[in-house]
Amino acid sequence: MIVLDVDIYGYYLDKYQYDRLSDLHPYYARHPEVIGKVLNLKSRLTKYLLRSKLYRFNSTIVHVVRYWLAPQKDRQGYQATFVEVPRPASIAPDAPADRPAAERRPRTFDPNMFAALEQFVKNAQTHRVDLLLTFSPTLHRSEASHREAIEKLSALAGRLHVRLVSFIDDLDFMGHYESFADPEHLNDRGARLLSKKLATRIREEFPGRFGK
């Protein structure tokens, strides 16, 4: 079974998302047909630049030296954090979710991200893998500008007949600063609560699959 957390913020056009594709550059020579399709999402000129080994490995050398001098610590799985977001004395009147529509900056959806998610779901269904999509809990009420993304992703899940469980605006998390390490990430308390709630929902969505 696969439980895939769908990050609604990742479905908007974002140059940074495509810059991260450079991590695939060193492997292009071995898997050009597969990796080439992915890199074309950023630019069709990339495959010509990748003929140069200097272009393929220029950023990798920096990373190799960096981690040789300061090796990255292996967390070896889940590592709890007990940091808690400070509770504000009062909620600002201009909180993002309450701003007038005219003051919100419009954002454009990235069709490539939606296409990738759809293909992922279809691959799981083809191989008869149980799949559950989730939306992670939020500390604050979801912004109106993000509700369109939530609706669009929910519609995609419905069209593909895949189960979706949303913890966005869940009252067990929203406003519970003691459950968050920062406004977007749960701490140990929040992670344990989410795991418990998710286990319950999995049993409900897949009756008989995992016992009582």
C-alpha positions in Angstrom: 0.0 0.0 0.0 1.1 3.6 -0.7 0.1 6.6 1.3 1.0 9.7 -0.7 0.9 13.1 0.9 -0.1 15.6 -1.7 1.5 19.0 -1.1 -1.0 21.5 -2.5 1.7 24.2 -2.6 3.7 22.1 -5.1 1.0 22.3 -7.8 1.6 25.9 -8.6 4.2 27.0 -11.2 7.5 27.5 -9.3 10.9 27.9 -11.0 12.6 26.4 -8.0 10.8 23.0 -8.6 12.3 22.9 -12.0 15.8 24.0 -10.9 15.8 20.9 -8.6 15.8 18.7 -11.8 19.5 19.5 -12.1 20.0 16.6 -9.6 19.3 14.3 -12.5 22.0 15.7 -14.8 24.8 13.3 -13.8 22.5 10.3 -14.7 21.4 11.5 -18.1 24.0 9.6 -20.1 22.9 6.2 -18.6 19.2 6.8 -18.9 18.6 9.5 -21.6 15.2 8.3 -22.7 13.7 8.3 -19.2 15.4 11.3 -17.7 15.2 13.3 -21.0 11.5 13.3 -20.8 11.6 14.8 -17.3 14.2 17.4 -18.1 12.2 18.5 -21.1 9.6 19.8 -18.7 12.0 22.6 -17.9 13.5 23.2 -21.3 14.0 21.2 -24.5 17.4 22.8 -24.8 18.7 20.9 -21.8 19.5 17.7 -23.7 21.9 19.6 -25.9 23.6 21.2 -22.9 24.0 17.8 -21.3 26.3 16.7 -24.1 28.9 18.5 -22.1 30.2 16.6 -19.0 31.1 19.9 -17.5 27.5 21.0 -17.5 26.4 17.6 -16.2 28.7 17.5 -13.2 29.5 21.2 -12.4 27.1 21.4 -9.4 27.8 17.8 -8.4 31.5 18.6 -7.7 30.4 21.3 -5.3 28.2 18.9 -3.4 30.8 16.2 -3.3 33.4 18.5 -1.7 30.8 20.0 0.6 29.7 16.7 2.1 33.3 15.4 2.2 34.2 18.3 4.4 31.0 18.2 6.4 29.3 14.8 6.0 25.5 14.9 6.3 24.2 13.1 9.3 22.1 10.0 8.6 18.8 10.4 10.5 18.1 6.7 10.1 14.4 7.1 9.8 12.0 9.1 11.8 13.6 11.6 14.1 11.3 13.4 16.5 11.3 17.1 17.0 9.8 18.6 20.2 9.9 22.2 19.1 6.6 24.0 19.4 5.4 27.1 17.5 5.0 30.0 19.9 1.4 30.9 20.4 0.8 34.5 19.3 -0.7 37.0 21.8 -3.4 37.7 19.2 -4.3 36.8 15.6 -3.4 39.5 13.1 -6.4 41.0 11.5 -4.8 40.8 8.1 -4.2 37.0 8.3 -3.7 35.6 4.8 -7.0 33.6 4.9 -9.0 36.7 5.6 -7.5 39.1 3.0 -9.9 40.4 0.4 -9.7 38.6 -3.0 -8.4 41.8 -4.7 -5.3 41.8 -2.4 -4.4 38.2 -3.0 -1.6 37.6 -5.6 -3.0 35.2 -8.3 -1.0 32.0 -8.9 -0.9 29.8 -11.9 -1.3 26.0 -11.7 1.4 23.8 -13.1 -0.2 21.3 -15.6 3.0 19.1 -15.5 2.5 18.5 -11.7 -1.1 17.5 -12.2 -0.2 15.2 -15.1 2.6 13.6 -13.0 0.2 12.9 -10.2 -2.4 11.4 -12.6 0.2 9.2 -14.1 1.4 8.1 -10.7 -2.2 7.1 -9.7 -2.7 5.2 -13.0 0.6 3.3 -12.5 -0.5 2.2 -9.0 -3.9 1.1 -10.3 -2.3 -0.8 -13.2 -0.2 -2.8 -10.8 -3.1 -3.2 -8.3 -1.4 -1.3 -5.5 -3.6 0.1 -2.9 -3.2 3.9 -2.9 -4.4 6.6 -0.5 -3.9 10.3 -1.1 -3.7 12.7 1.8 -3.6 16.4 2.5 -1.5 17.2 5.6 -2.9 19.1 8.6 -2.6 22.9 8.7 -2.0 25.1 11.6 -4.0 28.0 10.2 -7.2 28.0 8.2 -6.4 27.4 4.6 -6.1 30.5 2.4 -8.8 31.2 0.0 -6.2 31.2 -2.8 -5.3 27.6 -2.0 -8.9 26.3 -1.9 -9.0 26.2 -5.7 -5.9 23.8 -5.7 -7.6 21.7 -3.0 -10.8 21.5 -5.1 -8.9 20.7 -8.3 -6.8 17.9 -6.7 -10.0 16.5 -5.0 -11.7 16.5 -8.4 -8.7 14.6 -9.9 -8.9 12.0 -7.2 -12.6 11.6 -7.8 -12.2 11.3 -11.5 -9.6 8.6 -11.1 -11.6 6.8 -8.3 -8.7 7.0 -5.8 -9.3 7.5 -2.1 -8.4 10.9 -0.7 -8.3 11.9 3.0 -7.9 15.5 3.9 -6.7 16.8 7.2 -6.7 20.4 6.0 -8.6 22.6 8.4 -9.0 19.6 10.8 -10.0 21.0 14.2 -7.7 18.5 16.0 -4.8 20.4 14.4 -5.9 23.9 13.3 -4.9 26.4 16.0 -3.1 23.8 18.0 0.4 25.4 18.2 1.6 22.7 20.5 1.4 20.2 17.7 3.5 22.1 15.1 7.3 22.6 14.9 6.7 25.4 12.4 3.5 26.6 10.6 3.9 23.9 8.0 5.4 20.9 9.8 4.2 18.8 12.7 6.3 18.1 15.8 6.4 14.7 17.6 3.0 15.4 19.3 1.3 16.3 16.1 3.0 13.4 14.1 1.7 10.9 16.6 -1.8 12.3 16.5 -1.8 12.3 12.7 -0.5 8.7 12.6 -3.3 7.6 14.9 -6.0 9.4 12.9 -4.6 8.2 9.6 -4.5 4.6 10.8 -8.2 4.8 11.7 -9.0 6.3 8.3 -7.0 3.6 6.5 -9.1 0.9 8.3 -12.2 2.7 7.3 -11.2 3.2 3.7 -9.9 -0.4 3.3 -12.2 -2.5 5.4 -10.8 -6.0 6.1 -7.5 -5.2 4.5 -5.6 -4.6 7.7 -7.7 -6.3 10.4 -9.3 -4.6 13.3 
